[in-house]
Amino acid sequence: MMRENHPDQPKSLPVAEVDDSYRRAKIFAALADPTRLKIVELLANAGELSGTEIAQRLSISLALFCHHSKTLSEAGLIDIRKEGQTKYNSLNWELLHACLQSLGRGAGG
């Protein structure tokens, strides 16, 4: 699956990176917004959805979804796959699990 990368985001997000406190803070900050949390919950239940499907299901504009999608993608929480003109979003389960597990390990990084 191809991840859409941004200039400040590494091309791959190894789970070991979650040991970095700054990285974890960025992930939790992305989840702190109610709309972004709803997007993550929706993807957790639905699997892969297009941006249009997500916007419709959450009753938000596509522009607002794109704004939140960028933040979630930069944090590494969602993977984006492009097929033609449509971008499909899915949850990065590996990163999310690793981040949540890091809470049990105490302060690190």
TIPANU-850656 format. One record per residue: x, y, z of N, C-alpha, C in turn; residue number from 1; residue in one letter. Coordinates in pm, 1 decimal, decimal comma. Example, Ala and Ser with C-alpha at 12.3 -4.5 7.8 and 13.67 -1.06 7.14 Angstrom:
BEGIN
@nc1: 1319,0 | nc2: -569,0 | nc3: 780,0 | cac1: 1230,0 | cac2: -450,0 | cac3: 780,0 | cc1: 1320,0 | cc2: -330,0 | cc3: 780,0 | pos: 1 | code: A $
@nc1: 1285,0 | nc2: -225,0 | nc3: 708,0 | cac1: 1367,0 | cac2: -106,0 | cac3: 714,0 | cc1: 1290,0 | cc2: 3,0 | cc3: 787,0 | pos: 2 | code: S $
% end
This chain:
BEGIN
@nc1: 84,2 | nc2: -117,9 | nc3: 0,0 | cac1: 0,0 | cac2: 0,0 | cac3: 0,0 | cc1: 88,2 | cc2: 123,5 | cc3: 0,0 | pos: 1 | code: M $
@nc1: 55,4 | nc2: 218,3 | nc3: -84,5 | cac1: 135,7 | cac2: 339,2 | cac3: -95,8 | cc1: 88,7 | cc2: 443,5 | cc3: 4,4 | pos: 2 | code: M $
@nc1: 182,7 | nc2: 504,8 | nc3: 72,7 | cac1: 149,5 | cac2: 612,4 | cac3: 167,6 | cc1: 186,8 | cc2: 743,4 | cc3: 100,5 | pos: 3 | code: R $
@nc1: 96,2 | nc2: 839,0 | nc3: 106,3 | cac1: 125,4 | cac2: 970,9 | cac3: 52,9 | cc1: 217,4 | cc2: 1040,6 | cc3: 152,5 | pos: 4 | code: E $
@nc1: 333,7 | nc2: 1083,6 | nc3: 107,3 | cac1: 431,0 | cac2: 1143,3 | cac3: 197,0 | cc1: 431,9 | cc2: 1294,2 | cc3: 187,2 | pos: 5 | code: N $
@nc1: 467,2 | nc2: 1355,6 | nc3: 296,0 | cac1: 481,0 | cac2: 1499,8 | cac3: 303,9 | cc1: 627,8 | cc2: 1529,7 | cc3: 331,0 | pos: 6 | code: H $
@nc1: 676,1 | nc2: 1651,2 | nc3: 302,5 | cac1: 817,9 | cac2: 1682,4 | cac3: 316,5 | cc1: 877,4 | cc2: 1652,7 | cc3: 453,7 | pos: 7 | code: P $
@nc1: 800,9 | nc2: 1671,9 | nc3: 561,3 | cac1: 856,1 | cac2: 1649,5 | cac3: 694,7 | cc1: 830,8 | cc2: 1508,6 | cc3: 746,8 | pos: 8 | code: D $
@nc1: 779,2 | nc2: 1420,2 | nc3: 661,6 | cac1: 747,0 | cac2: 1284,1 | cac3: 703,1 | cc1: 841,3 | cc2: 1186,6 | cc3: 632,8 | pos: 9 | code: Q $
@nc1: 901,1 | nc2: 1092,5 | nc3: 707,5 | cac1: 985,5 | cac2: 993,6 | cac3: 643,4 | cc1: 902,1 | cc2: 906,2 | cc3: 550,9 | pos: 10 | code: P $
@nc1: 966,2 | nc2: 846,5 | nc3: 449,5 | cac1: 893,8 | cac2: 763,6 | cac3: 354,2 | cc1: 833,5 | cc2: 640,6 | cc3: 419,4 | pos: 11 | code: K $
@nc1: 896,3 | nc2: 586,5 | nc3: 522,2 | cac1: 838,7 | cac2: 474,9 | cac3: 594,1 | cc1: 835,3 | cc2: 509,1 | cc3: 741,6 | pos: 12 | code: S $
@nc1: 743,6 | nc2: 448,3 | nc3: 811,3 | cac1: 726,5 | cac2: 477,5 | cac3: 953,0 | cc1: 748,9 | cc2: 350,4 | cc3: 1033,4 | pos: 13 | code: L $
@nc1: 874,4 | nc2: 317,1 | nc3: 1062,8 | cac1: 898,4 | cac2: 196,4 | cac3: 1140,8 | cc1: 840,5 | cc2: 210,6 | cc3: 1280,0 | pos: 14 | code: P $
@nc1: 795,4 | nc2: 98,5 | nc3: 1332,9 | cac1: 734,2 | cac2: 98,8 | cac3: 1465,0 | cc1: 832,1 | cc2: 148,4 | cc3: 1569,9 | pos: 15 | code: V $
@nc1: 959,6 | nc2: 124,1 | nc3: 1551,6 | cac1: 1059,9 | cac2: 169,0 | cac3: 1648,4 | cc1: 1054,4 | cc2: 319,6 | cc3: 1668,1 | pos: 16 | code: A $
@nc1: 1008,2 | nc2: 393,5 | nc3: 1565,4 | cac1: 998,9 | cac2: 538,5 | cac3: 1574,7 | cc1: 900,3 | cc2: 582,5 | cc3: 1682,5 | pos: 17 | code: E $
@nc1: 808,0 | nc2: 495,0 | nc3: 1718,7 | cac1: 707,0 | cac2: 530,4 | cac3: 1817,7 | cc1: 770,7 | cc2: 546,7 | cc3: 1955,2 | pos: 18 | code: V $
@nc1: 893,2 | nc2: 497,6 | nc3: 1973,7 | cac1: 962,4 | cac2: 514,2 | cac3: 2101,0 | cc1: 1003,3 | cc2: 658,8 | cc3: 2124,4 | pos: 19 | code: D $
@nc1: 999,9 | nc2: 739,3 | nc3: 2023,3 | cac1: 1035,2 | cac2: 879,5 | cac3: 2034,0 | cc1: 917,7 | cc2: 958,6 | cc3: 2092,5 | pos: 20 | code: D $
@nc1: 941,1 | nc2: 1030,2 | nc3: 2201,8 | cac1: 834,4 | cac2: 1106,1 | cac3: 2268,0 | cc1: 772,2 | cc2: 1210,1 | cc3: 2175,1 | pos: 21 | code: S $
@nc1: 853,1 | nc2: 1275,3 | nc3: 2094,7 | cac1: 801,0 | cac2: 1375,9 | cac3: 2001,7 | cc1: 703,8 | cc2: 1311,1 | cc3: 1903,5 | pos: 22 | code: Y $
@nc1: 740,2 | nc2: 1194,4 | nc3: 1854,3 | cac1: 657,0 | cac2: 1122,2 | cac3: 1757,4 | cc1: 523,0 | cc2: 1083,5 | cc3: 1820,0 | pos: 23 | code: R $
@nc1: 528,4 | nc2: 1031,1 | nc3: 1942,3 | cac1: 405,2 | cac2: 992,0 | cac3: 2011,2 | cc1: 317,4 | cc2: 1114,0 | cc3: 2036,8 | pos: 24 | code: R $
@nc1: 379,2 | nc2: 1226,1 | nc3: 2073,8 | cac1: 302,6 | cac2: 1348,1 | cac3: 2099,2 | cc1: 230,2 | cc2: 1392,9 | cc3: 1972,4 | pos: 25 | code: A $
@nc1: 295,3 | nc2: 1381,5 | nc3: 1858,3 | cac1: 233,3 | cac2: 1419,7 | cac3: 1731,1 | cc1: 113,3 | cc2: 1329,3 | cc3: 1700,4 | pos: 26 | code: K $
@nc1: 126,5 | nc2: 1201,7 | nc3: 1730,4 | cac1: 17,6 | cac2: 1106,9 | cac3: 1707,1 | cc1: -101,0 | cc2: 1139,4 | cc3: 1797,6 | pos: 27 | code: I $
@nc1: -73,8 | nc2: 1158,9 | nc3: 1927,5 | cac1: -182,9 | cac2: 1188,2 | cac3: 2020,1 | cc1: -244,9 | cc2: 1324,7 | cc3: 1993,6 | pos: 28 | code: F $
@nc1: -166,1 | nc2: 1420,7 | nc3: 1947,8 | cac1: -220,8 | cac2: 1552,0 | cac3: 1912,5 | cc1: -317,9 | cc2: 1538,4 | cc3: 1794,7 | pos: 29 | code: A $
@nc1: -282,1 | nc2: 1453,5 | nc3: 1699,7 | cac1: -371,2 | cac2: 1431,3 | cac3: 1585,4 | cc1: -502,7 | cc2: 1368,3 | cc3: 1630,0 | pos: 30 | code: A $
@nc1: -496,5 | nc2: 1281,9 | nc3: 1730,2 | cac1: -616,5 | cac2: 1214,5 | cac3: 1780,2 | cc1: -698,6 | cc2: 1302,8 | cc3: 1874,3 | pos: 31 | code: L $
@nc1: -641,4 | nc2: 1414,5 | nc3: 1918,6 | cac1: -708,4 | cac2: 1499,9 | cac3: 2016,9 | cc1: -826,6 | cc2: 1577,3 | cc3: 1959,3 | pos: 32 | code: A $
@nc1: -832,4 | nc2: 1591,3 | nc3: 1829,1 | cac1: -942,2 | cac2: 1663,1 | cac3: 1765,6 | cc1: -1061,4 | cc2: 1567,6 | cc3: 1747,8 | pos: 33 | code: D $
@nc1: -1181,7 | nc2: 1607,6 | nc3: 1789,2 | cac1: -1297,7 | cac2: 1518,1 | cac3: 1779,1 | cc1: -1327,3 | cc2: 1468,7 | cc3: 1637,4 | pos: 34 | code: P $
@nc1: -1312,3 | nc2: 1554,2 | nc3: 1537,5 | cac1: -1339,2 | cac2: 1511,2 | cac3: 1400,0 | cc1: -1236,1 | cc2: 1409,7 | cc3: 1354,0 | pos: 35 | code: T $
@nc1: -1108,7 | nc2: 1433,2 | nc3: 1384,6 | cac1: -1005,1 | cac2: 1336,9 | cac3: 1345,1 | cc1: -1023,7 | cc2: 1204,1 | cc3: 1418,3 | pos: 36 | code: R $
@nc1: -1064,1 | nc2: 1210,0 | nc3: 1543,3 | cac1: -1090,1 | cac2: 1087,2 | cac3: 1617,7 | cc1: -1205,3 | cc2: 1009,8 | cc3: 1553,9 | pos: 37 | code: L $
@nc1: -1308,3 | nc2: 1080,7 | nc3: 1509,7 | cac1: -1420,7 | cac2: 1015,5 | cac3: 1441,4 | cc1: -1374,8 | cc2: 951,4 | cc3: 1310,5 | pos: 38 | code: K $
@nc1: -1284,1 | nc2: 1016,7 | nc3: 1239,0 | cac1: -1230,7 | cac2: 960,2 | cac3: 1114,6 | cc1: -1157,1 | cc2: 830,4 | cc3: 1145,1 | pos: 39 | code: I $
@nc1: -1073,9 | nc2: 831,7 | nc3: 1248,2 | cac1: -998,8 | cac2: 710,3 | cac3: 1286,3 | cc1: -1095,2 | cc2: 600,0 | cc3: 1328,1 | pos: 40 | code: V $
@nc1: -1195,7 | nc2: 633,3 | nc3: 1406,7 | cac1: -1295,0 | cac2: 532,9 | cac3: 1449,2 | cc1: -1370,7 | cc2: 476,4 | cc3: 1329,5 | pos: 41 | code: E $
@nc1: -1406,3 | nc2: 562,1 | nc3: 1235,2 | cac1: -1476,4 | cac2: 517,8 | cac3: 1115,3 | cc1: -1390,2 | cc2: 421,3 | cc3: 1034,9 | pos: 42 | code: L $
@nc1: -1263,8 | nc2: 457,4 | nc3: 1015,6 | cac1: -1173,6 | cac2: 369,6 | cac3: 940,8 | cc1: -1146,3 | cc2: 239,6 | cc3: 1015,6 | pos: 43 | code: L $
@nc1: -1144,9 | nc2: 245,4 | nc3: 1147,9 | cac1: -1123,9 | cac2: 123,9 | cac3: 1227,5 | cc1: -1237,3 | cc2: 24,6 | cc3: 1204,6 | pos: 44 | code: A $
@nc1: -1357,1 | nc2: 76,2 | nc3: 1184,6 | cac1: -1473,6 | cac2: -10,5 | cac3: 1165,0 | cc1: -1497,5 | cc2: -46,7 | cc3: 1018,9 | pos: 45 | code: N $
@nc1: -1468,3 | nc2: 45,8 | nc3: 928,3 | cac1: -1503,3 | cac2: 26,1 | cac3: 787,8 | cc1: -1387,5 | cc2: -25,7 | cc3: 703,3 | pos: 46 | code: A $
@nc1: -1265,7 | nc2: -13,6 | nc3: 750,5 | cac1: -1151,5 | cac2: -53,8 | cac3: 668,9 | cc1: -1105,5 | cc2: 61,0 | cc3: 582,0 | pos: 47 | code: G $
@nc1: -1119,7 | nc2: 47,6 | nc3: 451,8 | cac1: -1073,2 | cac2: 149,5 | cac3: 357,3 | cc1: -1192,0 | cc2: 224,6 | cc3: 299,1 | pos: 48 | code: E $
@nc1: -1182,4 | nc2: 358,0 | nc3: 301,0 | cac1: -1288,2 | cac2: 442,4 | cac3: 245,7 | cc1: -1226,7 | cc2: 557,6 | cc3: 167,4 | pos: 49 | code: L $
@nc1: -1300,2 | nc2: 605,8 | nc3: 68,9 | cac1: -1255,4 | cac2: 724,9 | cac3: -4,0 | cc1: -1283,3 | cc2: 848,1 | cc3: 82,2 | pos: 50 | code: S $
@nc1: -1217,3 | nc2: 956,5 | nc3: 48,6 | cac1: -1239,5 | cac2: 1081,0 | cac3: 119,8 | cc1: -1384,2 | cc2: 1126,2 | cc3: 109,6 | pos: 51 | code: G $
@nc1: -1444,6 | nc2: 1107,7 | nc3: -5,5 | cac1: -1584,1 | cac2: 1144,8 | cac3: -25,3 | cc1: -1675,7 | cc2: 1063,5 | cc3: 65,1 | pos: 52 | code: T $
@nc1: -1650,1 | nc2: 932,9 | nc3: 75,1 | cac1: -1731,5 | cac2: 846,7 | cac3: 162,3 | cc1: -1719,2 | cc2: 889,0 | cc3: 308,2 | pos: 53 | code: E $
@nc1: -1597,3 | nc2: 920,2 | nc3: 350,2 | cac1: -1575,8 | cac2: 962,2 | cac3: 489,1 | cc1: -1648,4 | cc2: 1093,8 | cc3: 516,2 | pos: 54 | code: I $
@nc1: -1632,1 | nc2: 1190,4 | nc3: 426,2 | cac1: -1697,4 | cac2: 1320,7 | cac3: 443,0 | cc1: -1849,1 | cc2: 1304,4 | cc3: 451,0 | pos: 55 | code: A $
@nc1: -1906,2 | nc2: 1220,9 | nc3: 364,2 | cac1: -2050,8 | cac2: 1199,3 | cac3: 365,8 | cc1: -2096,2 | cc2: 1133,3 | cc3: 495,5 | pos: 56 | code: Q $
@nc1: -2024,1 | nc2: 1031,1 | nc3: 539,7 | cac1: -2064,3 | cac2: 958,8 | cac3: 661,4 | cc1: -2053,7 | cc2: 1045,6 | cc3: 786,3 | pos: 57 | code: R $
@nc1: -1960,8 | nc2: 1140,5 | nc3: 786,5 | cac1: -1944,3 | cac2: 1228,2 | cac3: 902,9 | cc1: -2016,5 | cc2: 1361,4 | cc3: 886,8 | pos: 58 | code: L $
@nc1: -2083,8 | nc2: 1379,0 | nc3: 773,5 | cac1: -2156,6 | cac2: 1503,3 | cac3: 743,5 | cc1: -2066,0 | cc2: 1626,2 | cc3: 753,6 | pos: 59 | code: S $
@nc1: -1948,4 | nc2: 1615,1 | nc3: 690,5 | cac1: -1855,5 | cac2: 1727,8 | cac3: 682,3 | cc1: -1823,6 | cc2: 1752,3 | cc3: 535,7 | pos: 60 | code: I $
@nc1: -1768,6 | nc2: 1867,7 | nc3: 505,1 | cac1: -1731,2 | cac2: 1896,8 | cac3: 366,9 | cc1: -1606,0 | cc2: 1816,5 | cc3: 329,5 | pos: 61 | code: S $
@nc1: -1589,5 | nc2: 1795,0 | nc3: 201,4 | cac1: -1470,3 | cac2: 1725,7 | cac3: 154,2 | cc1: -1345,8 | cc2: 1808,2 | cc3: 185,8 | pos: 62 | code: L $
@nc1: -1357,2 | nc2: 1940,0 | nc3: 177,7 | cac1: -1243,3 | cac2: 2027,7 | cac3: 210,3 | cc1: -1201,6 | cc2: 2010,8 | cc3: 355,9 | pos: 63 | code: A $
@nc1: -1299,2 | nc2: 2002,8 | nc3: 446,2 | cac1: -1266,8 | cac2: 1983,2 | cac3: 587,4 | cc1: -1204,9 | cc2: 1845,7 | cc3: 608,8 | pos: 64 | code: L $
@nc1: -1257,9 | nc2: 1743,9 | nc3: 540,2 | cac1: -1196,4 | cac2: 1612,0 | cac3: 551,5 | cc1: -1051,1 | cc2: 1616,7 | cc3: 505,5 | pos: 65 | code: F $
@nc1: -1023,7 | nc2: 1681,9 | nc3: 393,1 | cac1: -886,5 | cac2: 1690,8 | cac3: 340,4 | cc1: -792,9 | cc2: 1757,4 | cc3: 440,9 | pos: 66 | code: C $
@nc1: -841,1 | nc2: 1859,6 | nc3: 508,3 | cac1: -762,5 | cac2: 1927,3 | cac3: 611,5 | cc1: -724,8 | cc2: 1828,2 | cc3: 722,7 | pos: 67 | code: H $
@nc1: -822,6 | nc2: 1754,9 | nc3: 772,3 | cac1: -797,3 | cac2: 1658,9 | cac3: 879,7 | cc1: -715,2 | cc2: 1539,4 | cc3: 830,1 | pos: 68 | code: H $
@nc1: -738,5 | nc2: 1499,6 | nc3: 707,5 | cac1: -664,1 | cac2: 1387,4 | cac3: 648,5 | cc1: -515,1 | cc2: 1418,2 | cc3: 643,1 | pos: 69 | code: S $
@nc1: -481,3 | nc2: 1541,0 | nc3: 609,4 | cac1: -340,2 | cac2: 1581,1 | cac3: 602,6 | cc1: -274,4 | cc2: 1566,0 | cc3: 739,5 | pos: 70 | code: K $
@nc1: -341,2 | nc2: 1610,3 | nc3: 844,7 | cac1: -286,6 | cac2: 1599,3 | cac3: 980,4 | cc1: -269,4 | cc2: 1453,4 | cc3: 1019,7 | pos: 71 | code: T $
@nc1: -369,7 | nc2: 1371,1 | nc3: 991,3 | cac1: -361,3 | cac2: 1228,7 | cac3: 1025,6 | cc1: -251,8 | cc2: 1158,7 | cc3: 945,4 | pos: 72 | code: L $
@nc1: -237,6 | nc2: 1196,0 | nc3: 819,7 | cac1: -134,4 | cac2: 1137,5 | cac3: 734,7 | cc1: 5,3 | cc2: 1178,1 | cc3: 780,9 | pos: 73 | code: S $
@nc1: 23,0 | nc2: 1304,9 | nc3: 816,4 | cac1: 153,0 | cac2: 1352,7 | cac3: 864,1 | cc1: 192,8 | cc2: 1283,7 | cc3: 994,8 | pos: 74 | code: E $
@nc1: 93,9 | nc2: 1249,5 | nc3: 1075,8 | cac1: 121,0 | cac2: 1176,8 | cac3: 1200,3 | cc1: 146,3 | cc2: 1029,0 | cc3: 1173,2 | pos: 75 | code: A $
@nc1: 115,2 | nc2: 984,8 | nc3: 1051,8 | cac1: 136,1 | cac2: 845,0 | cac3: 1015,3 | cc1: 19,1 | cc2: 754,6 | cc3: 1048,5 | pos: 76 | code: G $
@nc1: -92,3 | nc2: 812,3 | nc3: 1092,7 | cac1: -205,9 | cac2: 731,6 | cac3: 1137,8 | cc1: -290,2 | cc2: 673,7 | cc3: 1025,3 | pos: 77 | code: L $
@nc1: -287,3 | nc2: 736,9 | nc3: 908,8 | cac1: -362,5 | cac2: 680,8 | cac3: 797,0 | cc1: -271,0 | cc2: 661,8 | cc3: 676,7 | pos: 78 | code: I $
@nc1: -304,1 | nc2: 560,7 | nc3: 600,8 | cac1: -238,1 | cac2: 533,5 | cac3: 473,4 | cc1: -331,3 | cc2: 581,6 | cc3: 363,9 | pos: 79 | code: D $
@nc1: -274,3 | nc2: 639,6 | nc3: 260,8 | cac1: -354,5 | cac2: 690,6 | cac3: 149,6 | cc1: -309,4 | cc2: 621,5 | cc3: 21,6 | pos: 80 | code: I $
@nc1: -406,8 | nc2: 563,4 | nc3: -47,1 | cac1: -381,2 | cac2: 494,3 | cac3: -173,2 | cc1: -461,9 | cc2: 565,4 | cc3: -280,8 | pos: 81 | code: R $
@nc1: -395,6 | nc2: 599,1 | nc3: -391,2 | cac1: -464,1 | cac2: 669,7 | cac3: -499,4 | cc1: -495,9 | cc2: 571,2 | cc3: -611,2 | pos: 82 | code: K $
@nc1: -620,9 | nc2: 575,0 | nc3: -654,8 | cac1: -665,6 | cac2: 492,6 | cac3: -767,3 | cc1: -740,7 | cc2: 584,9 | cc3: -862,1 | pos: 83 | code: E $
@nc1: -677,5 | nc2: 617,2 | nc3: -974,3 | cac1: -735,2 | cac2: 716,0 | cac3: -1065,1 | cc1: -736,5 | cc2: 852,0 | cc3: -996,4 | pos: 84 | code: G $
@nc1: -852,7 | nc2: 913,8 | nc3: -991,0 | cac1: -867,4 | cac2: 1043,6 | cac3: -924,9 | cc1: -909,2 | cc2: 1031,5 | cc3: -778,8 | pos: 85 | code: Q $
@nc1: -933,1 | nc2: 909,4 | nc3: -734,0 | cac1: -985,4 | cac2: 887,4 | cac3: -598,6 | cc1: -874,7 | cc2: 844,7 | cc3: -503,8 | pos: 86 | code: T $
@nc1: -875,2 | nc2: 904,0 | nc3: -385,6 | cac1: -781,0 | cac2: 866,1 | cac3: -280,7 | cc1: -856,2 | cc2: 784,3 | cc3: -176,3 | pos: 87 | code: K $
@nc1: -801,7 | nc2: 667,6 | nc3: -145,3 | cac1: -861,0 | cac2: 579,3 | cac3: -45,2 | cc1: -777,5 | cc2: 584,3 | cc3: 81,7 | pos: 88 | code: Y $
@nc1: -845,2 | nc2: 589,1 | nc3: 193,3 | cac1: -781,6 | cac2: 603,6 | cac3: 323,7 | cc1: -802,5 | cc2: 477,5 | cc3: 405,3 | pos: 89 | code: N $
@nc1: -697,8 | nc2: 437,4 | nc3: 476,5 | cac1: -709,1 | cac2: 324,4 | cac3: 568,8 | cc1: -622,3 | cc2: 354,6 | cc3: 690,6 | pos: 90 | code: S $
@nc1: -655,4 | nc2: 288,8 | nc3: 799,1 | cac1: -586,0 | cac2: 310,1 | cac3: 924,9 | cc1: -452,3 | cc2: 237,3 | cc3: 925,0 | pos: 91 | code: L $
@nc1: -350,2 | nc2: 302,8 | nc3: 978,2 | cac1: -219,0 | cac2: 239,9 | cac3: 996,5 | cc1: -222,6 | cc2: 170,0 | cc3: 1132,4 | pos: 92 | code: N $
@nc1: -275,2 | nc2: 48,9 | nc3: 1132,4 | cac1: -294,4 | cac2: -26,3 | cac3: 1256,0 | cc1: -163,6 | cc2: -50,2 | cc3: 1330,0 | pos: 93 | code: W $
@nc1: -58,3 | nc2: -80,0 | nc3: 1256,5 | cac1: 70,6 | cac2: -111,0 | cac3: 1319,0 | cc1: 119,7 | cc2: 6,6 | cc3: 1404,1 | pos: 94 | code: E $
@nc1: 113,9 | nc2: 126,0 | nc3: 1347,9 | cac1: 158,9 | cac2: 244,4 | cac3: 1420,4 | cc1: 68,3 | cc2: 274,2 | cc3: 1539,4 | pos: 95 | code: L $
@nc1: -62,4 | nc2: 263,4 | nc3: 1519,3 | cac1: -156,7 | cac2: 291,0 | cac3: 1627,0 | cc1: -136,8 | cc2: 193,9 | cc3: 1743,8 | pos: 96 | code: L $
@nc1: -123,0 | nc2: 64,8 | nc3: 1714,0 | cac1: -100,2 | cac2: -34,7 | cac3: 1819,4 | cc1: 31,0 | cc2: -7,1 | cc3: 1892,4 | pos: 97 | code: H $
@nc1: 136,0 | nc2: 21,5 | nc3: 1817,6 | cac1: 266,6 | cac2: 46,3 | cac3: 1878,8 | cc1: 262,7 | cc2: 169,2 | cc3: 1969,0 | pos: 98 | code: A $
@nc1: 190,6 | nc2: 271,6 | nc3: 1925,5 | cac1: 180,5 | cac2: 393,9 | cac3: 2005,7 | cc1: 105,7 | cc2: 367,2 | cc3: 2135,9 | pos: 99 | code: C $
@nc1: -4,1 | nc2: 294,7 | nc3: 2126,5 | cac1: -81,5 | cac2: 263,8 | cac3: 2246,7 | cc1: -2,6 | cc2: 171,6 | cc3: 2340,6 | pos: 100 | code: L $
@nc1: 71,1 | nc2: 77,3 | nc3: 2285,8 | cac1: 153,0 | cac2: -11,6 | cac3: 2368,4 | cc1: 264,8 | cc2: 65,7 | cc3: 2438,0 | pos: 101 | code: Q $
@nc1: 311,9 | nc2: 171,4 | nc3: 2375,7 | cac1: 419,9 | cac2: 249,9 | cac3: 2435,2 | cc1: 377,1 | cc2: 315,0 | cc3: 2566,9 | pos: 102 | code: S $
@nc1: 245,6 | nc2: 335,0 | nc3: 2584,4 | cac1: 196,6 | cac2: 394,0 | cac3: 2709,1 | cc1: 225,9 | cc2: 303,1 | cc3: 2827,7 | pos: 103 | code: L $
@nc1: 222,5 | nc2: 173,9 | nc3: 2805,8 | cac1: 249,4 | cac2: 78,6 | cac3: 2912,1 | cc1: 397,0 | cc2: 66,1 | cc3: 2947,8 | pos: 104 | code: G $
@nc1: 483,4 | nc2: 116,2 | nc3: 2859,4 | cac1: 627,2 | cac2: 107,5 | cac3: 2884,0 | cc1: 679,5 | cc2: 226,4 | cc3: 2962,3 | pos: 105 | code: R $
@nc1: 595,5 | nc2: 323,9 | nc3: 2988,5 | cac1: 640,4 | cac2: 442,7 | cac3: 3061,9 | cc1: 711,9 | cc2: 539,3 | cc3: 2971,9 | pos: 106 | code: G $
@nc1: 777,8 | nc2: 635,6 | nc3: 3033,2 | cac1: 847,2 | cac2: 740,2 | cac3: 2957,3 | cc1: 968,0 | cc2: 681,8 | cc3: 2887,2 | pos: 107 | code: A $
@nc1: 976,7 | nc2: 714,4 | nc3: 2761,2 | cac1: 1090,6 | cac2: 670,5 | cac3: 2680,8 | cc1: 1115,5 | cc2: 770,3 | cc3: 2571,9 | pos: 108 | code: G $
@nc1: 1236,1 | nc2: 776,7 | nc3: 2522,3 | cac1: 1268,0 | cac2: 866,0 | cac3: 2410,3 | cc1: 1279,7 | cc2: 1005,6 | cc3: 2449,2 | pos: 109 | code: G $
% end
